[in-house]
Amino acid sequence: DARIGLAKTAYNPVFDITASFANLAPVTKLSFPGLGTFQLYPANNYAASLNYEQLLYDFGRTHQNIELENENKVIGEQTLEQVKQKLSLLTVGNYYTLVYLQAAIKIKDEQLTTLNEHLEYVEKQKATGSATEYQILTTKVKISTVESQKVDLIAALTTQQAVLNSLLGNGQNNKLVVRNEVIVEPPLIPSDSVLSFAFRNRDEILINEKRTSLAELRFGMAKLQNKPFLSLQASGGAKNGYIPYLDRLTPNYVVGVGLKVPLFDGMKNKYVLSQAQSAISSLNFESDFTKRNISNEVYESEALILAASKKVSQSELQLQQ
């Protein structure tokens, strides 16, 4: 917004006050026989003025610059949305990882409870001669393995809790617990229109489109660099040094219109245009590359969803068993 406001200030007038004092020596004097000696200017020179300058017409430069900054603002807003999207994806992944780890630790606790009960049972059997030391050792090894797995799960849970604390802006020592209450509904988008939907809504595509528009505006600005400038200047104040009263401060003013017409810039504009055109071509290639990556992501996600749904069906059978 500040950059847009700065671009618009080119339409505004500029005022300033200047004041000066100068002591000149030697002072030029002219002598005429019979008329005496005349001093052309005073030794002490004073001047003060109020100056005004207004751009009258710049052949669209300022308008183009304002449009450029408006596009920059839109890109900034789209970039912010992209950051929010990435944070959302990171938070969703973190949430489901926490749900999994919490459930996995509970399962390990249940396994340890069962194995410890089994260990007590085997030890009683050994006391009666119905079990061997090898069976006791085998159970202890199983307990050790599960405890080791639980340690890894706790470490992973602590890491994910730290990530969630970071996402929430909390201190890293908060032991957060998430509830498994989310019902996941698959997106209701026909498979044949998924790509077109992604191309219309993905922030990367929207940002690339705006960046291309920005590059085209820069190209347009480069084409305007050799256009004329038309401006108005006015200045009014007081100074001494006017004949015949050299030491008297006398009001004065100057009003004029200035026209600046570039004739030859040493081929600078030619190469600026070449760079601007190259930037447009580069962004077009980048846009194609982004669409290819999005296509890959969409196809990969569809395949993963299909595979996951099949795994759920298979797991239900295993759970029944």
Sequence and secondary structure as in RCSB ss.txt:
>XXXX:A:sequence
DARIGLAKTAYNPVFDITASFANLAPVTKLSFPGLGTFQLYPANNYAASLNYEQLLYDFGRTHQNIELENENKVI
GEQTLEQVKQKLSLLTVGNYYTLVYLQAAIKIKDEQLTTLNEHLEYVEKQKATGSATEYQILTTKVKISTVESQK
VDLIAALTTQQAVLNSLLGNGQNNKLVVRNEVIVEPPLIPSDSVLSFAFRNRDEILINEKRTSLAELRFGMAKLQ
NKPFLSLQASGGAKNGYIPYLDRLTPNYVVGVGLKVPLFDGMKNKYVLSQAQSAISSLNFESDFTKRNISNEVYE
SEALILAASKKVSQSELQLQQ
>XXXX:A:secstr
 HHHHHHHGGGS EEEEEEEEEE SS  EEEETTTEEEESS SEEEEEEEEEEEEEE TTHHHHHHHHHHHHHHH
HHHHHHHHHHHHHHHHHHHHHHHHHHHHHHHHHHHHHHHHHHHHHHHHHHHHTTSS HHHHHHHHHHHHHHHHHH
HHHHHHHHHHHHHHHHHHT  TT                 GGGHHHHHHHH HHHHHHHHHHHHHHHHHHHHHHT
TS EEEEEEEEEEES  SS TTS EEEEEEEEEEE     TTHHHHHHHHHHHHHHHHHHHHHHHHHHHHHHHHH
HHHHHHHHHHHHHHHHHHHH 
